[in-house]
Amino acid sequence: MLSGIITTLLLILFVVGSIWVFSPKRQAAFDEAARLALDDTPEKPL
């Protein structure tokens, strides 16, 4: 009984996380994060 509830909750969490990741609103933020490793601009001095 308990394992069925946990499995259902994890499945729901997976579906909600997948929807969040592939949401068009998040596209710009993920594109910016993907470019961070390739960014050659120097950081501002403190």
GIQUI-V565357 format. One record per residue. N is the residue number from 0. RES is the residue in one letter. SS is DSSP state (~ for helix, > for strand, _ for the rest). PSI is psi in whole degrees, -180 to 180 (none if undefined). Layout:
n & res & ss & psi
N & RES & SS & PSI
N & RES & SS & PSI
This chain:
n & res & ss & psi
0 & M & _ & -51
1 & L & ~ & -39
2 & S & ~ & -33
3 & G & ~ & -39
4 & I & ~ & -44
5 & I & ~ & -42
6 & T & ~ & -43
7 & T & ~ & -43
8 & L & ~ & -40
9 & L & ~ & -36
10 & L & ~ & -43
11 & I & ~ & -42
12 & L & ~ & -41
13 & F & ~ & -45
14 & V & ~ & -44
15 & V & ~ & -41
16 & G & ~ & -39
17 & S & ~ & -41
18 & I & ~ & -41
19 & W & ~ & -44
20 & V & ~ & -42
21 & F & _ & 13
22 & S & _ & 135
23 & P & ~ & -26
24 & K & ~ & -25
25 & R & ~ & -7
26 & Q & ~ & -46
27 & A & ~ & -41
28 & A & ~ & -41
29 & F & ~ & -36
30 & D & ~ & -41
31 & E & ~ & -42
32 & A & ~ & -34
33 & A & ~ & -29
34 & R & ~ & -8
35 & L & ~ & -39
36 & A & ~ & -23
37 & L & ~ & -1
38 & D & _ & 122
39 & D & _ & 0
40 & T & _ & 137
41 & P & _ & 151
42 & E & _ & 156
43 & K & _ & 140
44 & P & _ & 150
45 & L & _ & none
